[in-house]
């Protein structure tokens, strides 16, 4: 209900003031002589007015509860009663709220009173004045009495607390009043009781009745209804039926209408049909002070039917509802009725499209591949196919276009702007904001020149793929013919002994059985074209096993990275760009049972398409010499014999080393790269 949403806003104010008032009251209450021995209602600074009202028929959510309340006969009025026991640590037992409401207005005014009382507590009262446009009867709306106790914090207004003691709310206007039980003394126990009462115009022997309805004639609606909707430029027709349901003829009846400013009256459409006769009415008077429609006899068949048409605006920027009120007056009788038209907002519908023209070849740029140095003209069309005008910024992401072309010119003051985004939107061409009316097409152009020579950046996804790609409504892809270039691959295989702490790689070295070796495969593309799908693999010799505890390493961009692929099975490099080089490193363990003098020849391969190149590195196995166990030399004359024995032993070791050295030198001469 409207008054439920309205009270939510009021409570924020009430509770805010109440919190401040609690602090103030603790300071000033001794000075003003408040009796702290018993309960007392609504006396502290910050307490709200005891009795206020709200016209839920005519007021909006932005209107405040007030006293007095103004309205017209037929309106529904909301009453709000605020209670608060301001004496802390007291209880007002059997707190009762009673409302006295007159049965009808006097001189178009009704004064209601509300009283709050409790056992052995002084009652407090307040009044609410309601002013109407004519005399009316007042009657409580059944079921409208609601209770919201304990409003120290924001309550859920949509969930009132059921009335206590099985009461239905009608007790509020009874002599005993509405019993809300015991109320403790503190701000947090403050609360509200709300109710509604309906005002009804008093019926005289001669009376007026008015009904107003509307239909959308642009959509061929045939029935008149209380509410309809229209789009831009559509027209509606209003129908006002004025009758006399009383007991005697009414004289000098006038009719008028308050046409909303959002609607425009259609000339010569205002007519009145009365007693089977149709006449034209003065529109200027009808929409101002009113026009006379003569007398009205009793009975619906003797009524007057007034019709007129109105047109919606050409542009509806914001949806809204407009209310049209019609009035009929005879003497002190004044009645009205309304019809509502919902204005539907117009729509903006932007349609984008794009084309490209090769100005060098004088052809559609998407139909013929472009060459380095060709000039391409892009044309962007932006059309508003909607129903209202709009301000629009034309922009186009051209990050991919500018990878292989350069801007030559931009029409209409456009500029190229860098964006933090990646991909095609990393750069965009953007124009100043422009107004586009319904049906209008805005044309913007920019011109680029294909780079010559083309950049040698390797392809990465859509990047540097010899295509100019972008999208503005539709996708434009221009293929570039790149001069044919060939890759030239090279490979070099080297080795070093990790166990013996060799620091440098070489084409050949030596090792003892069981040593750890590290192989390195250097590769490069020294040609002027990219090498795609390059496969690197390695064939290990017998008695050598891949060391899986140490991951293989690849270096392609200046930084080493671990690779999970098995080098002996091979792995693929998607593209090796012109001038790009790199290497692969991996380690192996030699068998502990390799015979001395054996040559371990390891070959690495580099393949692309059907072509393969290779390179080898070799390792010669040495014999480990373990010195024999020799007793300690003796002192004295026998020592000379021991020294002679040691000299013979070292001479034998030296001879073995020289033989292996000769074998290594011979093997080195046979090595092949």
ABEGO torsion letter per residue (X at the ends): XAAAAAAAAAAAAAAAAAAAAAAAAAAAAAAAGBBAABBBBGABBGBBBABBBBBAAABBAABBBBOBBBBBBGBBBBBBBBBBBABBGBBBBGBBBBBBBBABBBGGBBBBBBBBBBBGBBBBBBBBBBBBABBBBBBBBBGABBBBBGAABBBBAABBBBBBGGBAGAAAABAAEBBAEBBBBEAAABBBBBBBBBBBBBBBABBBBBBBBBBBAAAGBABBBABBBBBBGBBBBBBBBBBBABABBBBGBBBBBBBBAABBBBBGABBBBBGGBBBBBBAAAAABAEBBAEBBBBEAAABBBBBBBBBBBABBABBBBBBBBBBBBBEABBBBBBBBBBBBBBBBBBBBBBBBBBAAAGBBAAABBBBBGBBBBBBBBBBBABABBBBBBBBBBAAAAAAABBBABBBGGBBBBBBABBEAAABBBBBBBBBBBBGBBBBBBBBBBBBOBBBABBBBEABGAGBBBBBBGBBBBBBBBBBBBBBBBBBBBBBBBAAAGBABBBABBBBBBGBBBBBBBBBBBABABBBBGBBBBBBBBBGBBBBAABBBBBBAAGBBBBBABBAAAEBBBABBBBGBBBBBBBBBBBBAABBBGBBBBBBBBBBBEABBBBBBBBBBBBBBBBBBBBBBBBBEAAAAAAAAAAAAAAAAAAAAAAAAAAAAAAAAAABBX
